[in-house]
Amino acid sequence: SDVYGPELSEWEETVTKTSYEMRSHLSSILGILNLLADGTALSDDPHERTEMTASAYDTTLTLLKVVEDLEKSGRKVLN
């Protein structure tokens, strides 16, 4: 039975898309952090390390936005 109608279906689609986005961003962050933690994978160039740290930071901000959007979407379905 489809008690909530199209809103629930839309919510399920949103959760699926958001889950993919979150995994993608988390994989990027983990990859960057792994390279930073593994000193042999990088040159000793401090500029390169700074760029990678900034990239991980930016990706984390994007991930937080994805979570906020999911929360807002959930509120719409429940109201």
N, C-alpha and C positions, 0 to 999 in steps of 0.2 A: 504494500500500500504506500502510495506517495503522499504522505500526510502534509508535507511542506511544499509540495509542488515543485515548480521550476527553480525556486530559490535554493533548495537543497541540492539539486543537480548542478546548479551554477557554483555552489559552494564546493562541492566535490571536485569539480573541474579546477577551481581556483586552488584548492589544496594540492591537487596533483601537480599543477604548474609550479606552484610555490615550492613544493618539495624538490622538484628538479632544480629550480633556481638556487635553493639553499645548498643542495649537494654540490652544485657546480661552483658556487662561491667558496664553500668550505674546502673543496678540493684545491682551489687556487691558493687559498690562505695556507693550507697545510703544505703544499708544494713549496711555496716561498719560504715558510718557516723552516722546512726541512733543509733547503739550500743554505739558509742563513746559519742553521745549527751545524751543518756539515761543512766545516771550513775548507775541506779539500775540493768542494764543488764550485767554489768561487775564487776569484782573484782576490788579492789583498786590497783592491781598490775601495777606499771608503765611500766614494761616490756611488759605486755600484751597490754596495750594501745599503746606503741611504735610499737609493731608488727602490730597491726591493722592499725595504721596510715601509716606505711610503705606499707602495703598491698593495702590500698586505693591509695597511691601515685603510686605504681607500676601499678595498674589497670588503673589509669588515663593515665599513659605513654602509655600503650597498646592501650587504646582508641584513643589517639592522633595519634598513628601509623596507626590505622584502618582508621581514617579520611584522613591522608596523602595518604594512598594507594588508597582510593576512589577518591581523587582529581587527582592523577596520572592516574588512570584508565579512568577518565572522559576526561582528556586531550588527551589520545590516541584515544578515540572514536571521538572526535571533530576534530582531525588533520587528 
